């Protein structure tokens, strides 16, 4: 694959990662993910923006694409690191060996990680908001964006073309193949990227919504014509689409959210699943849409994406050894970590000899400050009277979701 021209002076380089490995060791990537780097060529020097890790031969791909525009690793004068997470820096030590004279440009906090992660002490240049780098006929401007999503993060802006190199911000899961721009995709393909952008945001960025909003406000003063992230599509036709999408996702933390319900369920012998059917009829009575996920059969990555956007959540699970069905504990832990706060919720479930899941659930869910419809537990198979109560619980949750 060749490097792709973004402007006369900017080239995009990307490696498509297709693997059963998990992103960050947690999140599945069934449609892959791209690792994007960018070369900016001036009259006197050139800069490589963001790097790769040694993952599915990504360094080989980077070298091949540089060679396609007659650039070797040792020709790079500056390596700009917007963010120190290893998917963007994991090959740094090897890169430095190949090009010992390269100047590494990053925030002061990031350079501390360069030293501690990779034991590199020389040719380090710290930059802060408003600092610039002149490459000869083209200038780069730096803007700190702390906690988006690590404390050392910054973005890089090229004012002549209006290109924003945003690293993890405005990124998504999904491989690119030979189409890297938003205007090279049909609407149905873009819908797939929209789904993977939401999942990426919910999985990676959700805890930092307040910082996303602060960063977008800071960046609003720039004339952004191209958004060039380090994962996912480059937005050159409608850059406002991805920026507004991220702002919408950031606002989900405090609301408003979509007036829909995320149903998370697990069942040992089918009794909880049978009870859930009545609740779903209650949602349907009130014409409230819902999406269902069975755990542990479906990965929490996909559960999280839907829970993040929905106003309502149903947690349906049986008692297991006097406590919650174990996979639900992991789901709640992820919900807490990713700030799935202030939802309208309902918890139901069956039990055998005795309950206990509800007490365990109440203790675990307390930090999320959910507003609950009255829960319901029952022994064994739900009877007709229990079914009526469950259906009414579903209606009540739906009414609260609708507001």
N, C-alpha and C positions, 0 to 999 in steps of 0.2 A: 504494500500500500504506500502511496506517495503522501508527502505533506500537502495540505490543502491551503490554498491562498485565501485568507480572510480579507486582507487589503493588499495594496502593493508592497507594504512593509511588514505585514504580519502573516504568519503561517500557523496553522493548527496541526498538531501532531497528536495522534491518539492510538491507544491500544485497546482493543476489545477484549474484555476478560470474560471467558465462558468456562465455568468451573462449578463443581459441586461444593467447593469451599464456601464458607459463609463470610459475608462482608462484615468487617469488624469482629469476626469470629462468632457472630450471632445471627445475622440476617441473611436469608436465602436470596439468591439472585438468579432465578430461573431464566430470565431474559438477559442475563449478563449485566455488565456495567462497563463504561468506558473510563479510561484514565487519560485525561486530556492535558497536554502541555502546549505552550505557545512560544514561537520564536519571533522576536521583534528585531528586524535588521535595519540598523542605521548606517550612515555613511562612514562612521569611524569605528563602530563597535556593534555587537549584537548581544541580546539578552534572551535567555531561556526562562520562561515563567512556569514555575512548578515542575515537579519531576514525577517519577513513578516508583513503584517498588518492584522487586524482582518477582513478578507474579505472572504466570502464563507467558513468559518470555517477553514481557513488556519492555525491558531495556533494549532488547534486540530490535523490536519494532521502532522504538524511539530513534535508535541509531540509523536504521534503514531510512526512515522518513527524513531525518536530517540530511542524510547523504543524497536523497532525491532532490534537494535544493542546494547541493554542493556545500554543505556545512558539516564539518566533523566536530566531535565532542570538544577537541582542543581549540576549536575556533570560537567557542562561546566565551565571551568576556565577562558576562554577569549571569549569575544564577539567582533569580528572584524567587524566594520562598514565601508565598502568601500565608501558608499554614503548615504546621510541622507534623501533622499526623502522618504515620509511616506510609500510607498509600500514596502520598505525594513526596515523600522524602526517603523512602526505604533504600533507594539505590544511591544515596548521596555519597557514602564513603567510597564506593566504586567509581562514581563520577569524578570525585575529587582526585582519585589516583590517576585517572586518565587525563585530567586537566587540573594540575596542581596550582596553576596561576589564576584560576577563575575566582572572581570576587562574589561572595555570597551576600545577597542583600535581603534583609528581613528586619522585623521589629527587634528592639532590644531584648524583649522577652523571648522571641523566637531564637535569637542567637545563643541565648543561654541553653536552649534545648539542642541546638547544633553542637555545642560543646559537650553537653552531657550525653546525648544520644550517640553521637558519631565521633567524638574526641577530636574535632576539628577546631583549631585555635587561630589560624592565620587567614588573612584576606577576608575578614568579616566586616560588613558595613551595616550599621544600624540606621534605620530610617523611621520617621514618624510622620504623622499627618501633615501634608503640605510639602514634604520633601520631594525632590525631583531627581531624575536620572536622564542626562542628555546622551543619546547614542549617536548624535550627528544627524541633524535633519528630522529627528523624531524624539519626542520627550515623553517620559513616563512619570506619572504623579502617584504618590502613595497616600492611602487613607487607612488609618487604623480602624479595625472593626472588631473590638474585643468581644470574646465569648460568642463569636459566630463561626464555629461553635467552640473553639478553644480560646483561652485568654490572649494568646499571642497573635491572633489572626489579623490580617490586613487584606485590602484589595488594591489592585493596581489599575490605573486608568491612563489611557492614551488619548489625549484631547483632540488630536487632528482628525481621527476617525470616529471618536466617541466610543471607543471600545473599552468595556469594563471587564477586567480579568478577575473573576469573583471567587475562584476556588470552589469551596463546598457550597457557598451561597448560590442559590438559583440552579442547583444541580438536580440530577435524578438518577435512578437506576435505569438500566436498559442499554444494550450495545448499540453502536451506530453503523457498523459496516462501512459502506462508502458514501453514506448520506449523513452529513454532519450538521446541516443547517435546517432551521424550522421550515423554511419555504421549499424544502425538497421532499416534504412528506404530505400525503393526503390526510384529510381530516380524521379518518379512522385510525391511521397510524399515530397521529398526534394525540388521539384519545388514549392510546396505549401508554404514551409517554406521560400524559396527564395522570393516569392511574399510578404509574411508577414514580412520578414526582411526589404525589401525596404520600406514598409508602416510604419513599426516601426521607421526606420531611418528617413524617411521624416517627420513623425509626431513628433518624440521626439528629434532627434539629429541634424536635418538639419541645424539649426542656428549656430552650433558649428563645422562646417567642418574643419576650420583651426586648431582647438584643437584636432580633431580626427587625422589629419595628423601628428601633433606634437607628440601625444601620440604613434602612430604607429611607428614613427621614434625612439622614446625613447625605446620602447619595442623591437625593432629589435635586440638589443644587447642580449636579453634573448633567451635561447634555449627553445622555446615554443612547447611543444608536445601535450598539452591538453588545450583547451580554455573552461573555465567553467563560463558562464555568469549567471546572476540572472534572466534572462528571456530567454526561448527558449532552443534549443539543446545544448548539450555538444559535442564539436568537438574533438574527439580523433583520428579518422582515418586520416582526412585531415584538421587540424586546419588552414592551410594556406588559405583554401577556404573562411572561414568567415572573416579572417583578410583582404584578398585581396578584398573581396566584400565591406567591410566598406571603404577601401581606394578608391575604384572605386566610391562609393557613395559620399565620401568627395570631390572628384575631380569634381563631377557634378556641384558644386557651381560655379566654374570658368570655367569649361569646360575641355575637350570635353564632350558633352552629346550625347545621342542617336539621330540619324537623323530621328526623328519621330515627330508627332504633337499630342499634347493633346488638344482636343476640349471640351470646357466648354460652355454649352448653356442653356438658359432658354427662354421660350416662353409663352406668355399669351394666344394667340388665334391661334397660328400656323404660323403666318406670318414670324416671325424670323426663325422658323424651316424650312419653305419652302425656304427661302433665303439661309440658311446654306447648303441645298442640292446642290446648284450650286457650292459653295465653295469646298465641298467635292469632287465633280467631278473634280475640278481643281487639288486637291491633287492627285487624282487617275490618272489624265493625266500624272503627273510627277512621279508616282509610289512611293509616299511617304506614309508610313503607318501612321495610326492615330487611336486614341482611344477616344471614346465619353463619356461624363458625362453630365447628365441633372441635373441642380440644380433648386430648392432645393431637388429634388427627390432622388438624390444620395448624400451620405454624403461627406463633403469636405475632410475627411480623405483619401478617395480613389482618389479623384481628385488630392490632394496634392502629393501623391506618384507618379502618372503618370506625373504630371507637373514637378516634381523634376528631372525626368530622361530624359525628352524630350527637344530637342532644340527649337521646335516650339510650340506656343500656339495660339489657336483661342478662342476669347471671343465673343460669340454671344448672345445678349440680347436686348430686346426692351427698349424704353423709358417708364418710369413709373413716372408719376407726375413730369415731367421735369428733371428727373434724371435717373440713371441706375435702371434697374430691381433690387429690394432690395437684393435678395439672392446673387447677384454678388458682392455687396459691402463686404459681409462677406468673400467670396472667396478671393478677393483682399487683404483684411486685413490679412488673413492667409498667403497668398503668401508673403506679406511684412515681416511678423514676421519670416517666415521660409526661407527668403533670396532666393526667386525664381527670381534671377537677370539675366539681360542681355540675355533674350530670343528674338527670332524672333517672332513677334506677329502680329495678325490681329484682329481688332474689327469691327463687323458688327451688324446691328439691325434695326428693323422696328419702326415706331412711328405712332401715331394717328393724332391728330390735329397739333402737333408741336414736334420737337425733343428736345434735351437737354441732352440725355444720354452721348453723346460724350464728351461734356465739363466736365461733372461730372467724366467720366472715365479718361480723360486726367489728371485731377487734382489728382485723387486717384492713378494713375499708375506711376506718375512721379518718385517716389523714386526707382522704380525697374529698371529704365534705359533700358527698352525694345526697341528694334529696330522694328518699326512698318511699315508694308505695309500700303498704304493709306487706311483709313477706308471708310466704305460705309453705309449710312443710307437711308431708303426709307419709303414712306408713304404706310401703308396698305400692300396689297399683292404685292410681287415683280412681275413686268412685264418682258417681254422677254428681253428688253434691259438691265434692272437691272440684270437679270440673267446672261447675258453675261459678264457684269462687275464683278459680284461676282465670276464667274468661273475663270476669269483672275486673280482676287485677290488671289484666291486659288493657281493658278499656280505660281504666283510670290512668295507667302510665301513658297511654296514647293521648289522653286529654291534657295531661301535664306537658307532654312534649310539644303539643300544638300551641300551648300557652293560653 
